[in-house]
Amino acid sequence: MPFEEQQVTEISRIAPDVVVDVRSPDDRQADIDEKVRVYLAAGTNVIFLVDPDAKTVTVKDATGTRVTGEDGLVAHDSLHGFNLRARLLFEAPRPRTR
């Protein structure tokens, strides 16, 4: 976004510590790569890229990239104590019972 436009819009000046991005079928890889580049350059600690079709979670940070399949854990040092079985992200929600 041009600098002049940034001055008149309500854009956060602080990068989030953690980003979760769920890939849509029409997302272009080049656009995803650019978002990742911008987030990391702005100071985001970790980006979780969730791909429902491939059933993978790609974890990107300043040190590199790690891909987790549905049998793996979604975790990162930035989220001390947090871990989630990737499989839970790809299961259909179950109806609530009373």
C-alpha positions as protocol buffer text, in pm:
chain_id: "A"
residue {
  index: 1
  type: MET
  ca { x: 0 y: 0 z: 0 }
}
residue {
  index: 2
  type: PRO
  ca { x: 141 y: 340 z: -91 }
}
residue {
  index: 3
  type: PHE
  ca { x: 266 y: 550 z: 200 }
}
residue {
  index: 4
  type: GLU
  ca { x: 13 y: 828 z: 131 }
}
residue {
  index: 5
  type: GLU
  ca { x: -274 y: 581 z: 152 }
}
residue {
  index: 6
  type: GLN
  ca { x: -140 y: 436 z: 478 }
}
residue {
  index: 7
  type: GLN
  ca { x: -156 y: 782 z: 632 }
}
residue {
  index: 8
  type: VAL
  ca { x: -533 y: 812 z: 577 }
}
residue {
  index: 9
  type: THR
  ca { x: -639 y: 456 z: 661 }
}
residue {
  index: 10
  type: GLU
  ca { x: -677 y: 275 z: 991 }
}
residue {
  index: 11
  type: ILE
  ca { x: -388 y: 30 z: 957 }
}
residue {
  index: 12
  type: SER
  ca { x: -233 y: -129 z: 1260 }
}
residue {
  index: 13
  type: ARG
  ca { x: 127 y: -20 z: 1307 }
}
residue {
  index: 14
  type: ILE
  ca { x: 211 y: -331 z: 1513 }
}
residue {
  index: 15
  type: ALA
  ca { x: 267 y: -677 z: 1368 }
}
residue {
  index: 16
  type: PRO
  ca { x: 79 y: -964 z: 1533 }
}
residue {
  index: 17
  type: ASP
  ca { x: 294 y: -1216 z: 1721 }
}
residue {
  index: 18
  type: VAL
  ca { x: 111 y: -1508 z: 1561 }
}
residue {
  index: 19
  type: VAL
  ca { x: -80 y: -1537 z: 1233 }
}
residue {
  index: 20
  type: VAL
  ca { x: -310 y: -1821 z: 1128 }
}
residue {
  index: 21
  type: ASP
  ca { x: -398 y: -1818 z: 759 }
}
residue {
  index: 22
  type: VAL
  ca { x: -640 y: -2074 z: 613 }
}
residue {
  index: 23
  type: ARG
  ca { x: -583 y: -2135 z: 245 }
}
residue {
  index: 24
  type: SER
  ca { x: -884 y: -2092 z: 18 }
}
residue {
  index: 25
  type: PRO
  ca { x: -913 y: -2284 z: -310 }
}
residue {
  index: 26
  type: ASP
  ca { x: -859 y: -1966 z: -514 }
}
residue {
  index: 27
  type: ASP
  ca { x: -554 y: -1841 z: -320 }
}
residue {
  index: 28
  type: ARG
  ca { x: -248 y: -1791 z: -538 }
}
residue {
  index: 29
  type: GLN
  ca { x: 82 y: -1917 z: -396 }
}
residue {
  index: 30
  type: ALA
  ca { x: 255 y: -1593 z: -493 }
}
residue {
  index: 31
  type: ASP
  ca { x: 4 y: -1397 z: -282 }
}
residue {
  index: 32
  type: ILE
  ca { x: 54 y: -1628 z: 17 }
}
residue {
  index: 33
  type: ASP
  ca { x: 432 y: -1599 z: -14 }
}
residue {
  index: 34
  type: GLU
  ca { x: 405 y: -1219 z: -21 }
}
residue {
  index: 35
  type: LYS
  ca { x: 184 y: -1214 z: 292 }
}
residue {
  index: 36
  type: VAL
  ca { x: 436 y: -1434 z: 472 }
}
residue {
  index: 37
  type: ARG
  ca { x: 722 y: -1208 z: 364 }
}
residue {
  index: 38
  type: VAL
  ca { x: 542 y: -897 z: 487 }
}
residue {
  index: 39
  type: TYR
  ca { x: 444 y: -1050 z: 822 }
}
residue {
  index: 40
  type: LEU
  ca { x: 796 y: -1177 z: 893 }
}
residue {
  index: 41
  type: ALA
  ca { x: 955 y: -849 z: 785 }
}
residue {
  index: 42
  type: ALA
  ca { x: 717 y: -662 z: 1018 }
}
residue {
  index: 43
  type: GLY
  ca { x: 820 y: -876 z: 1316 }
}
residue {
  index: 44
  type: THR
  ca { x: 560 y: -1153 z: 1336 }
}
residue {
  index: 45
  type: ASN
  ca { x: 705 y: -1450 z: 1528 }
}
residue {
  index: 46
  type: VAL
  ca { x: 524 y: -1733 z: 1351 }
}
residue {
  index: 47
  type: ILE
  ca { x: 274 y: -1794 z: 1072 }
}
residue {
  index: 48
  type: PHE
  ca { x: 60 y: -2107 z: 1057 }
}
residue {
  index: 49
  type: LEU
  ca { x: -59 y: -2174 z: 702 }
}
residue {
  index: 50
  type: VAL
  ca { x: -347 y: -2420 z: 714 }
}
residue {
  index: 51
  type: ASP
  ca { x: -425 y: -2607 z: 392 }
}
residue {
  index: 52
  type: PRO
  ca { x: -757 y: -2793 z: 432 }
}
residue {
  index: 53
  type: ASP
  ca { x: -723 y: -2972 z: 97 }
}
residue {
  index: 54
  type: ALA
  ca { x: -373 y: -3108 z: 162 }
}
residue {
  index: 55
  type: LYS
  ca { x: -448 y: -3149 z: 535 }
}
residue {
  index: 56
  type: THR
  ca { x: -123 y: -2983 z: 629 }
}
residue {
  index: 57
  type: VAL
  ca { x: -11 y: -2696 z: 848 }
}
residue {
  index: 58
  type: THR
  ca { x: 300 y: -2513 z: 735 }
}
residue {
  index: 59
  type: VAL
  ca { x: 479 y: -2333 z: 1018 }
}
residue {
  index: 60
  type: LYS
  ca { x: 695 y: -2042 z: 903 }
}
residue {
  index: 61
  type: ASP
  ca { x: 920 y: -1829 z: 1118 }
}
residue {
  index: 62
  type: ALA
  ca { x: 1249 y: -1641 z: 1088 }
}
residue {
  index: 63
  type: THR
  ca { x: 1445 y: -1968 z: 1112 }
}
residue {
  index: 64
  type: GLY
  ca { x: 1264 y: -2157 z: 836 }
}
residue {
  index: 65
  type: THR
  ca { x: 967 y: -2370 z: 743 }
}
residue {
  index: 66
  type: ARG
  ca { x: 822 y: -2689 z: 887 }
}
residue {
  index: 67
  type: VAL
  ca { x: 526 y: -2882 z: 743 }
}
residue {
  index: 68
  type: THR
  ca { x: 303 y: -3085 z: 974 }
}
residue {
  index: 69
  type: GLY
  ca { x: 60 y: -3344 z: 845 }
}
residue {
  index: 70
  type: GLU
  ca { x: -270 y: -3427 z: 1009 }
}
residue {
  index: 71
  type: ASP
  ca { x: -97 y: -3670 z: 1249 }
}
residue {
  index: 72
  type: GLY
  ca { x: 143 y: -3401 z: 1376 }
}
residue {
  index: 73
  type: LEU
  ca { x: 125 y: -3131 z: 1639 }
}
residue {
  index: 74
  type: VAL
  ca { x: 76 y: -2763 z: 1571 }
}
residue {
  index: 75
  type: ALA
  ca { x: 307 y: -2580 z: 1811 }
}
residue {
  index: 76
  type: HIS
  ca { x: 573 y: -2311 z: 1829 }
}
residue {
  index: 77
  type: ASP
  ca { x: 804 y: -2167 z: 2093 }
}
residue {
  index: 78
  type: SER
  ca { x: 615 y: -1835 z: 2070 }
}
residue {
  index: 79
  type: LEU
  ca { x: 309 y: -2010 z: 2214 }
}
residue {
  index: 80
  type: HIS
  ca { x: 458 y: -2166 z: 2526 }
}
residue {
  index: 81
  type: GLY
  ca { x: 250 y: -2464 z: 2636 }
}
residue {
  index: 82
  type: PHE
  ca { x: 19 y: -2460 z: 2333 }
}
residue {
  index: 83
  type: ASN
  ca { x: -3 y: -2760 z: 2107 }
}
residue {
  index: 84
  type: LEU
  ca { x: -289 y: -2891 z: 1898 }
}
residue {
  index: 85
  type: ARG
  ca { x: -326 y: -3211 z: 1701 }
}
residue {
  index: 86
  type: ALA
  ca { x: -342 y: -3094 z: 1340 }
}
residue {
  index: 87
  type: ARG
  ca { x: -612 y: -3353 z: 1274 }
}
residue {
  index: 88
  type: LEU
  ca { x: -858 y: -3144 z: 1478 }
}
residue {
  index: 89
  type: LEU
  ca { x: -831 y: -2863 z: 1224 }
}
residue {
  index: 90
  type: PHE
  ca { x: -953 y: -3088 z: 944 }
}
residue {
  index: 91
  type: GLU
  ca { x: -1237 y: -3277 z: 1113 }
}
residue {
  index: 92
  type: ALA
  ca { x: -1595 y: -3173 z: 1050 }
}
residue {
  index: 93
  type: PRO
  ca { x: -1753 y: -3020 z: 1360 }
}
residue {
  index: 94
  type: ARG
  ca { x: -1976 y: -3254 z: 1556 }
}
residue {
  index: 95
  type: PRO
  ca { x: -2324 y: -3148 z: 1660 }
}
residue {
  index: 96
  type: ARG
  ca { x: -2357 y: -3051 z: 2024 }
}
residue {
  index: 97
  type: THR
  ca { x: -2551 y: -3287 z: 2247 }
}
residue {
  index: 98
  type: ARG
  ca { x: -2743 y: -3173 z: 2549 }
}
